[in-house]
Amino acid sequence: MNKSFSESDRRRILAFVAAFLWADFAPDARRLGAAAKELGLRVQDAAVRRLLRAPPREEEVDPARLSPRAHAVTVALCKQAIRGRRSLATFELLTLLEELGPQRTRSTADAGSPVAA
């Protein structure tokens, strides 16, 4: 996955994961680190460390800035990061993220492929 998105796209996706982890509590460094690693980002990176200290800024988590493919990956990584720790706040965020994501083309929706761009 780390080769299929630009570094700025990977950081944007990670910001969404961090927002979900910050919804109820300070993020678990292991969960955020696992998402960073899956995205090919280093935990030592200043942008990743900043997400452990404070939630992402609002402009960093705008679903309209995601491509359909990046949106699908973002939803999957957010679900993975909050697995077993869902609260009402994270459930509402996930629902909102799914609803506000970019519209998929008819053929993509028919094919059932969540990552086709």
C-alpha positions, 0 to 999 in steps of 0.5 A: 500500500505504501507505494500506491499513494503519495506521501501527502495522501498517506499522511492525510489518511493517517490523520483520519485514523488519528481523529478516530483514536482521539474521539474518546481518548488519547490515541494508543501509540501502538494502533497509530503506529500500526496504521503508520507502518501499513501506510509506509510512514515512519513512527519517528516522522514529525507528522506522525509524532504530532498526531500522538500529541494532539488531534489533527486539525479540521482541514486535515480530515476533510473527506472531500479531499480524498479520492474514492480509493483513498476514502475506501482505504481510510474507512478500512484503516479507521475501522481497524484502528478502533476495533474493539473500542467503539463508542458512540462518538467513534460510531458517529464519526465512522458513519459521517466519514462513510456518508461524506466520502467521494461518490463512486461511479456506478460501475465501481459500486456495481462491482462491489470493489471498495478500492477501485478508483 
